[in-house]
Amino acid sequence: MFLAGMAGFGLSMVACRGRAWAAAPPVDATFLFSCDIHACLISTEGLAPNCEQEGKTDANLLRHVAALNAISEQHWPDTIDGKPSGLQSAGARIARPLGLVLGGDITDDGGGQVRQPREGRQLQQFQSRYEEGRGPHHIHLPVYVGLGNHDLDQDGPPPNVDWYRRELRDYVELTHRQSVFYKPPVPVTNYDPLSDNYSWDWGGLHLVQLQRFGGDENKGAINGLPWLRRDLASYAADGRPVALFQHYGWDPFSIEIWDSEAKTFDDQGQGQPHWWSSGERAGLLDVLKGYNIVGIFHGHEHDRVMAYRVGEFDVFKPRAAYLGGFAVVRVTDSFMDMVFAEARGENGASVFTQAFSKRFN
Protein backbone atom coordinates (compact mmCIF):
# COMPACT_ATOMS: atom_id res chain seq x y z
CA MET A 1 0.00 0.00 0.00
CA PHE A 2 1.32 3.45 -0.91
CA LEU A 3 0.02 6.62 0.72
CA ALA A 4 0.81 9.88 -1.05
CA GLY A 5 1.69 12.98 0.94
CA MET A 6 0.37 16.46 0.45
CA ALA A 7 3.01 17.69 -2.02
CA GLY A 8 2.31 17.64 -5.76
CA PHE A 9 3.66 14.70 -7.72
CA GLY A 10 3.30 12.95 -11.07
CA LEU A 11 2.73 9.19 -11.25
CA SER A 12 2.40 7.18 -14.42
CA MET A 13 1.59 3.47 -14.51
CA VAL A 14 0.85 0.89 -17.19
CA ALA A 15 -2.03 -1.47 -16.52
CA CYS A 16 -1.05 -5.14 -16.71
CA ARG A 17 -4.42 -6.82 -16.70
CA GLY A 18 -4.75 -7.11 -20.45
CA ARG A 19 -8.49 -7.76 -20.52
CA ALA A 20 -10.08 -7.28 -23.94
CA TRP A 21 -12.43 -4.30 -24.14
CA ALA A 22 -13.51 -4.88 -27.74
CA ALA A 23 -17.07 -5.81 -26.78
CA ALA A 24 -17.61 -2.67 -24.70
CA PRO A 25 -18.85 0.67 -26.10
CA PRO A 26 -16.28 3.45 -26.64
CA VAL A 27 -15.07 5.27 -23.54
CA ASP A 28 -14.12 8.92 -23.08
CA ALA A 29 -15.69 10.16 -19.85
CA THR A 30 -14.60 13.11 -17.72
CA PHE A 31 -16.14 13.49 -14.25
CA LEU A 32 -15.53 15.04 -10.85
CA PHE A 33 -15.28 13.29 -7.50
CA SER A 34 -15.53 14.91 -4.08
CA CYS A 35 -16.34 13.87 -0.53
CA ASP A 36 -16.93 15.10 3.01
CA ILE A 37 -18.99 18.21 2.37
CA HIS A 38 -20.18 18.26 5.99
CA ALA A 39 -23.03 20.72 5.55
CA CYS A 40 -23.25 22.08 9.07
CA LEU A 41 -26.29 24.35 9.38
CA ILE A 42 -28.53 23.44 12.34
CA SER A 43 -30.95 26.36 12.23
CA THR A 44 -31.56 29.65 10.52
CA GLU A 45 -29.40 31.15 13.27
CA GLY A 46 -26.20 29.30 12.57
CA LEU A 47 -23.90 26.30 12.52
CA ALA A 48 -23.45 23.29 14.76
CA PRO A 49 -20.80 23.60 17.51
CA ASN A 50 -17.18 23.76 16.30
CA CYS A 51 -18.14 23.89 12.62
CA GLU A 52 -16.81 27.38 12.03
CA GLN A 53 -13.50 26.59 13.73
CA GLU A 54 -13.13 23.49 11.53
CA GLY A 55 -13.92 25.39 8.33
CA LYS A 56 -17.29 23.72 7.72
CA THR A 57 -18.88 26.98 6.60
CA ASP A 58 -21.23 27.91 3.80
CA ALA A 59 -18.60 30.33 2.46
CA ASN A 60 -16.17 27.44 1.98
CA LEU A 61 -18.84 25.34 0.28
CA LEU A 62 -19.60 28.21 -2.09
CA ARG A 63 -15.91 28.48 -3.00
CA HIS A 64 -15.88 24.73 -3.62
CA VAL A 65 -18.98 24.88 -5.84
CA ALA A 66 -17.50 27.79 -7.82
CA ALA A 67 -14.28 25.84 -8.45
CA LEU A 68 -16.22 22.78 -9.63
CA ASN A 69 -18.33 24.89 -11.96
CA ALA A 70 -15.26 26.53 -13.50
CA ILE A 71 -13.12 23.42 -14.01
CA SER A 72 -13.84 23.12 -17.75
CA GLU A 73 -12.20 26.52 -18.21
CA GLN A 74 -8.88 24.96 -17.22
CA HIS A 75 -6.43 22.63 -19.01
CA TRP A 76 -4.96 19.36 -17.84
CA PRO A 77 -1.64 20.44 -16.31
CA ASP A 78 1.68 19.82 -18.05
CA THR A 79 3.49 20.32 -14.74
CA ILE A 80 2.64 20.40 -11.04
CA ASP A 81 5.05 22.15 -8.69
CA GLY A 82 7.53 22.35 -11.56
CA LYS A 83 7.54 18.59 -12.24
CA PRO A 84 6.00 16.84 -15.28
CA SER A 85 2.48 15.68 -14.51
CA GLY A 86 2.78 12.49 -16.60
CA LEU A 87 -0.81 12.94 -17.81
CA GLN A 88 -1.82 11.65 -21.22
CA SER A 89 -4.19 14.64 -21.50
CA ALA A 90 -1.56 17.22 -20.50
CA GLY A 91 -2.15 20.56 -22.24
CA ALA A 92 -5.66 19.67 -23.46
CA ARG A 93 -8.64 21.59 -22.20
CA ILE A 94 -10.67 19.75 -19.56
CA ALA A 95 -13.97 18.63 -21.08
CA ARG A 96 -17.20 19.60 -19.39
CA PRO A 97 -17.64 16.93 -16.69
CA LEU A 98 -20.52 14.50 -17.08
CA GLY A 99 -21.28 14.77 -13.38
CA LEU A 100 -20.06 15.13 -9.82
CA VAL A 101 -19.89 11.93 -7.76
CA LEU A 102 -19.87 12.25 -3.97
CA GLY A 103 -18.16 9.90 -1.53
CA GLY A 104 -20.20 10.42 1.62
CA ASP A 105 -20.67 12.73 4.60
CA ILE A 106 -22.81 15.23 2.76
CA THR A 107 -23.98 16.45 6.19
CA ASP A 108 -22.12 16.91 9.45
CA ASP A 109 -24.50 14.88 11.60
CA GLY A 110 -27.52 13.84 9.61
CA GLY A 111 -30.41 15.64 11.26
CA GLY A 112 -28.41 18.66 12.25
CA GLN A 113 -29.00 18.12 15.97
CA VAL A 114 -32.66 19.15 15.93
CA ARG A 115 -34.53 17.65 18.87
CA GLN A 116 -37.71 16.61 17.08
CA PRO A 117 -38.13 14.71 13.81
CA ARG A 118 -38.30 17.21 10.99
CA GLU A 119 -36.42 17.96 7.81
CA GLY A 120 -32.76 18.35 8.69
CA ARG A 121 -31.34 21.84 8.13
CA GLN A 122 -28.06 20.31 7.05
CA LEU A 123 -29.75 18.40 4.24
CA GLN A 124 -31.42 21.65 3.17
CA GLN A 125 -28.04 23.36 3.16
CA PHE A 126 -26.57 20.56 1.07
CA GLN A 127 -29.46 20.77 -1.40
CA SER A 128 -29.06 24.52 -1.76
CA ARG A 129 -25.46 24.07 -2.96
CA TYR A 130 -25.07 20.58 -4.45
CA GLU A 131 -28.27 20.05 -6.41
CA GLU A 132 -27.90 21.06 -10.05
CA GLY A 133 -29.27 24.52 -10.64
CA ARG A 134 -28.59 27.94 -12.10
CA GLY A 135 -26.56 30.77 -10.71
CA PRO A 136 -23.34 30.97 -8.69
CA HIS A 137 -24.78 29.34 -5.56
CA HIS A 138 -25.60 26.01 -7.23
CA ILE A 139 -23.57 23.28 -8.83
CA HIS A 140 -24.09 23.23 -12.60
CA LEU A 141 -23.70 19.46 -13.04
CA PRO A 142 -25.72 16.33 -12.23
CA VAL A 143 -24.73 15.11 -8.76
CA TYR A 144 -24.55 11.42 -7.79
CA VAL A 145 -25.08 11.29 -4.03
CA GLY A 146 -23.22 9.02 -1.61
CA LEU A 147 -23.65 8.80 2.17
CA GLY A 148 -21.11 8.32 4.96
CA ASN A 149 -21.00 7.69 8.68
CA HIS A 150 -21.88 11.30 9.54
CA ASP A 151 -25.07 10.95 7.48
CA LEU A 152 -26.08 7.52 8.77
CA ASP A 153 -24.82 7.20 12.36
CA GLN A 154 -26.94 10.00 13.87
CA ASP A 155 -29.74 8.54 16.02
CA GLY A 156 -33.00 10.42 16.35
CA PRO A 157 -34.85 10.75 19.67
CA PRO A 158 -36.78 7.59 20.69
CA PRO A 159 -38.99 6.17 19.37
CA ASN A 160 -37.82 7.71 16.08
CA VAL A 161 -34.25 6.37 16.25
CA ASP A 162 -33.92 5.86 12.50
CA TRP A 163 -35.57 9.13 11.48
CA TYR A 164 -32.50 10.92 10.14
CA ARG A 165 -30.98 7.83 8.53
CA ARG A 166 -34.24 7.26 6.72
CA GLU A 167 -34.40 10.90 5.64
CA LEU A 168 -30.93 10.72 4.06
CA ARG A 169 -31.60 7.36 2.42
CA ASP A 170 -34.95 8.62 1.10
CA TYR A 171 -33.14 11.61 -0.37
CA VAL A 172 -30.73 9.34 -2.27
CA GLU A 173 -33.60 7.19 -3.54
CA LEU A 174 -35.71 10.17 -4.65
CA THR A 175 -32.69 11.64 -6.41
CA HIS A 176 -31.73 8.52 -8.37
CA ARG A 177 -34.29 5.68 -8.45
CA GLN A 178 -36.56 5.72 -11.46
CA SER A 179 -39.76 3.73 -11.96
CA VAL A 180 -42.66 3.51 -14.36
CA PHE A 181 -44.34 6.38 -12.51
CA TYR A 182 -41.41 8.48 -11.35
CA LYS A 183 -38.48 10.11 -13.12
CA PRO A 184 -35.87 11.33 -10.62
CA PRO A 185 -33.70 14.39 -11.25
CA VAL A 186 -30.57 12.23 -11.76
CA PRO A 187 -31.78 8.80 -12.95
CA VAL A 188 -29.49 5.78 -12.76
CA THR A 189 -29.65 2.41 -14.48
CA ASN A 190 -29.65 -0.04 -11.57
CA TYR A 191 -30.83 0.93 -8.07
CA ASP A 192 -30.96 -1.43 -5.10
CA PRO A 193 -33.75 -0.27 -2.74
CA LEU A 194 -32.38 -2.48 0.06
CA SER A 195 -28.84 -1.10 0.30
CA ASP A 196 -29.33 2.13 -1.71
CA ASN A 197 -26.34 1.14 -3.84
CA TYR A 198 -26.72 2.08 -7.48
CA SER A 199 -24.93 2.06 -10.81
CA TRP A 200 -24.99 3.82 -14.16
CA ASP A 201 -22.97 4.07 -17.37
CA TRP A 202 -21.27 6.87 -19.26
CA GLY A 203 -20.64 5.26 -22.63
CA GLY A 204 -18.47 2.22 -21.96
CA LEU A 205 -17.58 3.27 -18.41
CA HIS A 206 -19.56 1.57 -15.63
CA LEU A 207 -19.83 3.43 -12.31
CA VAL A 208 -21.03 2.07 -8.96
CA GLN A 209 -21.99 3.97 -5.79
CA LEU A 210 -21.65 1.84 -2.63
CA GLN A 211 -22.63 4.45 0.01
CA ARG A 212 -20.80 3.99 3.35
CA PHE A 213 -19.08 0.85 2.01
CA GLY A 214 -19.85 -2.22 -0.04
CA GLY A 215 -21.26 -4.81 2.37
CA ASP A 216 -22.40 -2.33 5.05
CA GLU A 217 -24.64 -3.79 7.76
CA ASN A 218 -24.17 -1.07 10.39
CA LYS A 219 -27.09 0.83 11.94
CA GLY A 220 -29.66 -1.34 10.18
CA ALA A 221 -28.07 -1.20 6.71
CA ILE A 222 -28.71 -4.18 4.43
CA ASN A 223 -25.68 -5.85 2.85
CA GLY A 224 -25.42 -4.82 -0.79
CA LEU A 225 -22.73 -7.30 -1.89
CA PRO A 226 -25.26 -9.75 -3.44
CA TRP A 227 -26.60 -6.84 -5.49
CA LEU A 228 -23.05 -5.81 -6.44
CA ARG A 229 -22.24 -9.34 -7.68
CA ARG A 230 -25.30 -9.28 -9.92
CA ASP A 231 -24.63 -5.73 -11.11
CA LEU A 232 -21.05 -6.41 -12.18
CA ALA A 233 -22.03 -9.69 -13.83
CA SER A 234 -24.79 -7.93 -15.76
CA TYR A 235 -23.02 -4.70 -16.74
CA ALA A 236 -19.24 -5.27 -16.59
CA ALA A 237 -18.58 -8.90 -17.58
CA ASP A 238 -17.39 -7.72 -21.02
CA GLY A 239 -14.26 -6.22 -19.44
CA ARG A 240 -15.32 -2.59 -19.62
CA PRO A 241 -13.71 -0.20 -17.09
CA VAL A 242 -15.47 0.18 -13.75
CA ALA A 243 -15.14 3.03 -11.22
CA LEU A 244 -16.39 2.49 -7.66
CA PHE A 245 -17.25 5.06 -4.99
CA GLN A 246 -17.78 4.71 -1.24
CA HIS A 247 -17.00 6.54 1.99
CA TYR A 248 -14.51 4.29 3.79
CA GLY A 249 -11.08 3.43 2.42
CA TRP A 250 -8.05 1.34 3.31
CA ASP A 251 -6.02 4.22 4.79
CA PRO A 252 -4.89 4.07 8.45
CA PHE A 253 -7.83 6.15 9.68
CA SER A 254 -10.44 4.04 7.87
CA ILE A 255 -9.08 0.73 9.17
CA GLU A 256 -8.26 1.69 12.76
CA ILE A 257 -9.32 -0.60 15.61
CA TRP A 258 -9.71 -0.27 19.38
CA ASP A 259 -6.45 -0.20 21.31
CA SER A 260 -7.31 -1.18 24.90
CA GLU A 261 -3.90 -0.13 26.23
CA ALA A 262 -3.98 3.32 24.66
CA LYS A 263 -7.75 3.56 25.22
CA THR A 264 -8.32 4.91 21.71
CA PHE A 265 -8.75 3.72 18.15
CA ASP A 266 -5.49 3.37 16.23
CA ASP A 267 -3.65 0.96 13.90
CA GLN A 268 -1.97 -0.88 16.80
CA GLY A 269 -5.00 -2.24 18.63
CA GLN A 270 -6.50 -5.71 18.75
CA GLY A 271 -10.13 -4.82 19.49
CA GLN A 272 -13.24 -3.96 17.52
CA PRO A 273 -12.95 -1.99 14.27
CA HIS A 274 -13.92 1.66 14.42
CA TRP A 275 -15.39 1.83 10.92
CA TRP A 276 -15.24 -1.44 8.96
CA SER A 277 -13.52 -4.75 9.64
CA SER A 278 -10.82 -6.68 7.79
CA GLY A 279 -13.45 -9.31 6.97
CA GLU A 280 -15.74 -6.68 5.46
CA ARG A 281 -12.87 -5.28 3.40
CA ALA A 282 -11.93 -8.76 2.18
CA GLY A 283 -15.55 -9.48 1.28
CA LEU A 284 -15.75 -6.41 -0.95
CA LEU A 285 -12.44 -7.10 -2.69
CA ASP A 286 -13.51 -10.69 -3.34
CA VAL A 287 -16.57 -9.49 -5.25
CA LEU A 288 -14.38 -7.21 -7.40
CA LYS A 289 -11.97 -9.94 -8.53
CA GLY A 290 -11.92 -10.53 -12.26
CA TYR A 291 -13.40 -7.15 -13.19
CA ASN A 292 -11.63 -4.20 -14.78
CA ILE A 293 -11.73 -1.87 -11.77
CA VAL A 294 -9.84 1.24 -12.90
CA GLY A 295 -10.25 3.10 -9.60
CA ILE A 296 -11.88 3.05 -6.17
CA PHE A 297 -12.65 6.55 -4.86
CA HIS A 298 -13.39 7.26 -1.20
CA GLY A 299 -13.47 9.92 1.49
CA HIS A 300 -13.69 9.82 5.32
CA GLU A 301 -10.20 11.15 6.19
CA HIS A 302 -10.28 14.92 5.63
CA ASP A 303 -6.81 16.40 5.45
CA ARG A 304 -4.61 14.19 3.29
CA VAL A 305 -4.57 13.57 -0.44
CA MET A 306 -4.04 9.87 -1.09
CA ALA A 307 -3.23 7.69 -4.09
CA TYR A 308 -2.40 4.10 -3.19
CA ARG A 309 -2.97 0.47 -4.12
CA VAL A 310 -4.94 -2.28 -2.41
CA GLY A 311 -4.03 -5.57 -4.02
CA GLU A 312 -4.54 -5.05 -7.74
CA PHE A 313 -6.69 -1.93 -7.36
CA ASP A 314 -5.80 1.78 -7.49
CA VAL A 315 -7.46 3.82 -4.72
CA PHE A 316 -7.88 7.61 -4.56
CA LYS A 317 -8.96 10.15 -1.92
CA PRO A 318 -8.98 13.97 -2.27
CA ARG A 319 -9.10 16.40 0.62
CA ALA A 320 -12.50 17.11 2.12
CA ALA A 321 -14.85 19.31 0.09
CA TYR A 322 -15.15 21.88 2.90
CA LEU A 323 -11.36 22.20 2.67
CA GLY A 324 -11.69 22.74 -1.09
CA GLY A 325 -10.70 19.28 -2.27
CA PHE A 326 -11.85 17.34 -5.33
CA ALA A 327 -10.55 15.12 -8.12
CA VAL A 328 -10.88 15.48 -11.90
CA VAL A 329 -10.96 12.12 -13.69
CA ARG A 330 -10.83 11.17 -17.36
CA VAL A 331 -11.24 7.55 -18.47
CA THR A 332 -10.78 6.57 -22.12
CA ASP A 333 -10.30 3.31 -23.99
CA SER A 334 -6.54 3.63 -23.68
CA PHE A 335 -5.80 5.52 -20.45
CA MET A 336 -7.03 7.06 -17.21
CA ASP A 337 -5.91 10.50 -16.04
CA MET A 338 -6.68 11.88 -12.59
CA VAL A 339 -5.65 15.11 -10.88
CA PHE A 340 -6.32 16.22 -7.33
CA ALA A 341 -7.35 19.84 -7.05
CA GLU A 342 -8.30 22.38 -4.39
CA ALA A 343 -10.50 25.45 -4.53
CA ARG A 344 -8.46 28.55 -3.81
CA GLY A 345 -9.70 32.07 -3.31
CA GLU A 346 -12.79 33.43 -4.99
CA ASN A 347 -14.35 33.39 -8.48
CA GLY A 348 -13.86 29.67 -9.15
CA ALA A 349 -10.08 29.57 -8.81
CA SER A 350 -8.46 26.19 -8.11
CA VAL A 351 -4.99 24.65 -8.14
CA PHE A 352 -3.81 21.17 -9.07
CA THR A 353 -1.79 19.42 -6.37
CA GLN A 354 -1.13 15.85 -7.57
CA ALA A 355 -1.53 13.79 -10.73
CA PHE A 356 -1.98 10.12 -11.58
CA SER A 357 -2.04 8.47 -15.01
CA LYS A 358 -2.12 4.89 -16.26
CA ARG A 359 -2.30 3.38 -19.71
CA PHE A 360 -4.32 0.33 -20.62
CA ASN A 361 -2.96 -2.52 -22.73
C-alpha positions in Angstrom: 0.0 0.0 0.0 1.3 3.5 -0.9 0.0 6.6 0.7 0.8 9.9 -1.0 1.7 13.0 0.9 0.4 16.5 0.4 3.0 17.7 -2.0 2.3 17.6 -5.8 3.7 14.7 -7.7 3.3 12.9 -11.1 2.7 9.2 -11.2 2.4 7.2 -14.4 1.6 3.5 -14.5 0.8 0.9 -17.2 -2.0 -1.5 -16.5 -1.0 -5.1 -16.7 -4.4 -6.8 -16.7 -4.7 -7.1 -20.4 -8.5 -7.8 -20.5 -10.1 -7.3 -23.9 -12.4 -4.3 -24.1 -13.5 -4.9 -27.7 -17.1 -5.8 -26.8 -17.6 -2.7 -24.7 -18.8 0.7 -26.1 -16.3 3.4 -26.6 -15.1 5.3 -23.5 -14.1 8.9 -23.1 -15.7 10.2 -19.8 -14.6 13.1 -17.7 -16.1 13.5 -14.3 -15.5 15.0 -10.8 -15.3 13.3 -7.5 -15.5 14.9 -4.1 -16.3 13.9 -0.5 -16.9 15.1 3.0 -19.0 18.2 2.4 -20.2 18.3 6.0 -23.0 20.7 5.6 -23.2 22.1 9.1 -26.3 24.3 9.4 -28.5 23.4 12.3 -31.0 26.4 12.2 -31.6 29.7 10.5 -29.4 31.1 13.3 -26.2 29.3 12.6 -23.9 26.3 12.5 -23.4 23.3 14.8 -20.8 23.6 17.5 -17.2 23.8 16.3 -18.1 23.9 12.6 -16.8 27.4 12.0 -13.5 26.6 13.7 -13.1 23.5 11.5 -13.9 25.4 8.3 -17.3 23.7 7.7 -18.9 27.0 6.6 -21.2 27.9 3.8 -18.6 30.3 2.5 -16.2 27.4 2.0 -18.8 25.3 0.3 -19.6 28.2 -2.1 -15.9 28.5 -3.0 -15.9 24.7 -3.6 -19.0 24.9 -5.8 -17.5 27.8 -7.8 -14.3 25.8 -8.4 -16.2 22.8 -9.6 -18.3 24.9 -12.0 -15.3 26.5 -13.5 -13.1 23.4 -14.0 -13.8 23.1 -17.7 -12.2 26.5 -18.2 -8.9 25.0 -17.2 -6.4 22.6 -19.0 -5.0 19.4 -17.8 -1.6 20.4 -16.3 1.7 19.8 -18.0 3.5 20.3 -14.7 2.6 20.4 -11.0 5.1 22.2 -8.7 7.5 22.4 -11.6 7.5 18.6 -12.2 6.0 16.8 -15.3 2.5 15.7 -14.5 2.8 12.5 -16.6 -0.8 12.9 -17.8 -1.8 11.7 -21.2 -4.2 14.6 -21.5 -1.6 17.2 -20.5 -2.2 20.6 -22.2 -5.7 19.7 -23.5 -8.6 21.6 -22.2 -10.7 19.7 -19.6 -14.0 18.6 -21.1 -17.2 19.6 -19.4 -17.6 16.9 -16.7 -20.5 14.5 -17.1 -21.3 14.8 -13.4 -20.1 15.1 -9.8 -19.9 11.9 -7.8 -19.9 12.3 -4.0 -18.2 9.9 -1.5 -20.2 10.4 1.6 -20.7 12.7 4.6 -22.8 15.2 2.8 -24.0 16.4 6.2 -22.1 16.9 9.5 -24.5 14.9 11.6 -27.5 13.8 9.6 -30.4 15.6 11.3 -28.4 18.7 12.2 -29.0 18.1 16.0 -32.7 19.1 15.9 -34.5 17.7 18.9 -37.7 16.6 17.1 -38.1 14.7 13.8 -38.3 17.2 11.0 -36.4 18.0 7.8 -32.8 18.4 8.7 -31.3 21.8 8.1 -28.1 20.3 7.0 -29.8 18.4 4.2 -31.4 21.6 3.2 -28.0 23.4 3.2 -26.6 20.6 1.1 -29.5 20.8 -1.4 -29.1 24.5 -1.8 -25.5 24.1 -3.0 -25.1 20.6 -4.5 -28.3 20.1 -6.4 -27.9 21.1 -10.0 -29.3 24.5 -10.6 -28.6 27.9 -12.1 -26.6 30.8 -10.7 -23.3 31.0 -8.7 -24.8 29.3 -5.6 -25.6 26.0 -7.2 -23.6 23.3 -8.8 -24.1 23.2 -12.6 -23.7 19.5 -13.0 -25.7 16.3 -12.2 -24.7 15.1 -8.8 -24.5 11.4 -7.8 -25.1 11.3 -4.0 -23.2 9.0 -1.6 -23.6 8.8 2.2 -21.1 8.3 5.0 -21.0 7.7 8.7 -21.9 11.3 9.5 -25.1 10.9 7.5 -26.1 7.5 8.8 -24.8 7.2 12.4 -26.9 10.0 13.9 -29.7 8.5 16.0 -33.0 10.4 16.3 -34.9 10.8 19.7 -36.8 7.6 20.7 -39.0 6.2 19.4 -37.8 7.7 16.1 -34.3 6.4 16.3 -33.9 5.9 12.5 -35.6 9.1 11.5 -32.5 10.9 10.1 -31.0 7.8 8.5 -34.2 7.3 6.7 -34.4 10.9 5.6 -30.9 10.7 4.1 -31.6 7.4 2.4 -34.9 8.6 1.1 -33.1 11.6 -0.4 -30.7 9.3 -2.3 -33.6 7.2 -3.5 -35.7 10.2 -4.6 -32.7 11.6 -6.4 -31.7 8.5 -8.4 -34.3 5.7 -8.4 -36.6 5.7 -11.5 -39.8 3.7 -12.0 -42.7 3.5 -14.4 -44.3 6.4 -12.5 -41.4 8.5 -11.3 -38.5 10.1 -13.1 -35.9 11.3 -10.6 -33.7 14.4 -11.2 -30.6 12.2 -11.8 -31.8 8.8 -12.9 -29.5 5.8 -12.8 -29.6 2.4 -14.5 -29.7 0.0 -11.6 -30.8 0.9 -8.1 -31.0 -1.4 -5.1 -33.8 -0.3 -2.7 -32.4 -2.5 0.1 -28.8 -1.1 0.3 -29.3 2.1 -1.7 -26.3 1.1 -3.8 -26.7 2.1 -7.5 -24.9 2.1 -10.8 -25.0 3.8 -14.2 -23.0 4.1 -17.4 -21.3 6.9 -19.3 -20.6 5.3 -22.6 -18.5 2.2 -22.0 -17.6 3.3 -18.4 -19.6 1.6 -15.6 -19.8 3.4 -12.3 -21.0 2.1 -9.0 -22.0 4.0 -5.8 -21.6 1.8 -2.6 -22.6 4.4 0.0 -20.8 4.0 3.3 -19.1 0.8 2.0 -19.9 -2.2 0.0 -21.3 -4.8 2.4 -22.4 -2.3 5.0 -24.6 -3.8 7.8 -24.2 -1.1 10.4 -27.1 0.8 11.9 -29.7 -1.3 10.2 -28.1 -1.2 6.7 -28.7 -4.2 4.4 -25.7 -5.8 2.9 -25.4 -4.8 -0.8 -22.7 -7.3 -1.9 -25.3 -9.8 -3.4 -26.6 -6.8 -5.5 -23.0 -5.8 -6.4 -22.2 -9.3 -7.7 -25.3 -9.3 -9.9 -24.6 -5.7 -11.1 -21.1 -6.4 -12.2 -22.0 -9.7 -13.8 -24.8 -7.9 -15.8 -23.0 -4.7 -16.7 -19.2 -5.3 -16.6 -18.6 -8.9 -17.6 -17.4 -7.7 -21.0 -14.3 -6.2 -19.4 -15.3 -2.6 -19.6 -13.7 -0.2 -17.1 -15.5 0.2 -13.7 -15.1 3.0 -11.2 -16.4 2.5 -7.7 -17.3 5.1 -5.0 -17.8 4.7 -1.2 -17.0 6.5 2.0 -14.5 4.3 3.8 -11.1 3.4 2.4 -8.0 1.3 3.3 -6.0 4.2 4.8 -4.9 4.1 8.5 -7.8 6.1 9.7 -10.4 4.0 7.9 -9.1 0.7 9.2 -8.3 1.7 12.8 -9.3 -0.6 15.6 -9.7 -0.3 19.4 -6.5 -0.2 21.3 -7.3 -1.2 24.9 -3.9 -0.1 26.2 -4.0 3.3 24.7 -7.7 3.6 25.2 -8.3 4.9 21.7 -8.7 3.7 18.1 -5.5 3.4 16.2 -3.7 1.0 13.9 -2.0 -0.9 16.8 -5.0 -2.2 18.6 -6.5 -5.7 18.8 -10.1 -4.8 19.5 -13.2 -4.0 17.5 -13.0 -2.0 14.3 -13.9 1.7 14.4 -15.4 1.8 10.9 -15.2 -1.4 9.0 -13.5 -4.7 9.6 -10.8 -6.7 7.8 -13.4 -9.3 7.0 -15.7 -6.7 5.5 -12.9 -5.3 3.4 -11.9 -8.8 2.2 -15.5 -9.5 1.3 -15.7 -6.4 -1.0 -12.4 -7.1 -2.7 -13.5 -10.7 -3.3 -16.6 -9.5 -5.3 -14.4 -7.2 -7.4 -12.0 -9.9 -8.5 -11.9 -10.5 -12.3 -13.4 -7.1 -13.2 -11.6 -4.2 -14.8 -11.7 -1.9 -11.8 -9.8 1.2 -12.9 -10.3 3.1 -9.6 -11.9 3.0 -6.2 -12.7 6.5 -4.9 -13.4 7.3 -1.2 -13.5 9.9 1.5 -13.7 9.8 5.3 -10.2 11.2 6.2 -10.3 14.9 5.6 -6.8 16.4 5.4 -4.6 14.2 3.3 -4.6 13.6 -0.4 -4.0 9.9 -1.1 -3.2 7.7 -4.1 -2.4 4.1 -3.2 -3.0 0.5 -4.1 -4.9 -2.3 -2.4 -4.0 -5.6 -4.0 -4.5 -5.1 -7.7 -6.7 -1.9 -7.4 -5.8 1.8 -7.5 -7.5 3.8 -4.7 -7.9 7.6 -4.6 -9.0 10.1 -1.9 -9.0 14.0 -2.3 -9.1 16.4 0.6 -12.5 17.1 2.1 -14.8 19.3 0.1 -15.2 21.9 2.9 -11.4 22.2 2.7 -11.7 22.7 -1.1 -10.7 19.3 -2.3 -11.9 17.3 -5.3 -10.5 15.1 -8.1 -10.9 15.5 -11.9 -11.0 12.1 -13.7 -10.8 11.2 -17.4 -11.2 7.5 -18.5 -10.8 6.6 -22.1 -10.3 3.3 -24.0 -6.5 3.6 -23.7 -5.8 5.5 -20.5 -7.0 7.1 -17.2 -5.9 10.5 -16.0 -6.7 11.9 -12.6 -5.7 15.1 -10.9 -6.3 16.2 -7.3 -7.4 19.8 -7.1 -8.3 22.4 -4.4 -10.5 25.4 -4.5 -8.5 28.6 -3.8 -9.7 32.1 -3.3 -12.8 33.4 -5.0 -14.4 33.4 -8.5 -13.9 29.7 -9.2 -10.1 29.6 -8.8 -8.5 26.2 -8.1 -5.0 24.6 -8.1 -3.8 21.2 -9.1 -1.8 19.4 -6.4 -1.1 15.8 -7.6 -1.5 13.8 -10.7 -2.0 10.1 -11.6 -2.0 8.5 -15.0 -2.1 4.9 -16.3 -2.3 3.4 -19.7 -4.3 0.3 -20.6 -3.0 -2.5 -22.7 
